[in-house]
Amino acid sequence: MKALVLTEFGRIEVQERPVPAVHRDQVLIEVSATGICGSDVHGFTGENGRRSPGQVMGHESAGTVAAVGDGVDPGLVGRPVTFNPVVIPDDQRQAYAGREQHTPGRYVIGVRPDVSAAFAEYVVVPARNVVVLPVALATPHGALIEPLAVAVHAARRAGVRPDDAVLVLGGGPIGQSIVLALKMIGARRVVVSEIAPARRALLSRLGAAVLDPQDGAVVDRSAGVLGGPADIVIDAVGIDATLADALAGSRVGGVVCLVGMGAPTLTLDAYRVSTEERTIIGSFTYADRDFTDAAAWLGTEPTLAATLVTREVPFEQAQAAFTGLAAGDDTAGKILIRPGRSPDPGGTTKRSRVGHRSEDPLDTSGM
Ligand SMILES: [Zn+2]
């Protein structure tokens, strides 16, 4: 099969690799599309230290079941599926039910270097990690379920209710998925702060109010849109400046949910936490239920799923796509890598200008 191999940091090559063997309780998936995650980009550059040369990455993926191992329902063959890339050892599953992402023995397909992952024509995953796609969803768009699960988990951790006024800081792929997760919960008052015009345009198409943080104080402008300070702020960037806006832009007694991982250490305005009793909540990846709920809900909004995709590129243009994202190009939404596609001359290299990368300076999904 053809696979995209990270041969060295900054370099991805199409190589011929054996189709991975499918063992008991496993499923072989013929990949339709795999999304490039912020964590893949920073793994590609070597910045986050969570990817290794020689590795085939890719954890946001969908395709069709091509074969199943012993112990798996043969009726799965031919069905469109995605998979939850977080693999939990069977003997820890019960103890960590409902918080599978905390399981000490877990690994992530697409992160663990010795597991061939989804930037390839085929990938093998445990059958229990497979989620059959809703019928309304185009198979390649099943790759959007994983980042949506990150967002659903963050919105749930923050405790968002339909009446809450919510400010989202950062409108890249995770901020965009958070807009969908808030829609799923029924929150109607949502504003997103995002610096890149193309991303603001995409967020508007998703139905969110947007503001440009360069136009003035985010706190004042957000309050203008929401009619007052936010009940909940979700920080999808995670740097000092956004945490400051999150604390200042939330009401007394409000909640700040930190999902962006822009910096390992942050300075915070402590009195806004102590004397004004705000709660800071962390959010990392997702539990199994967030993933299956994200899959079911996205099937009810296939048009919004399509809106999240900025372009689909063949293997031959993956290097250009990764290099562009690493340079902070003006890609507004998600890039899907599609094994079956033939090269589109110049399709991924035409760029009008260099934009800002306002979300995900290091990472957002934590993968
Ligand atoms: Zn991801």
Residues whose N, C-alpha, C, O or C-beta is under 5 A from the ligand:
A	BS01	ZN	C37 S365 M367
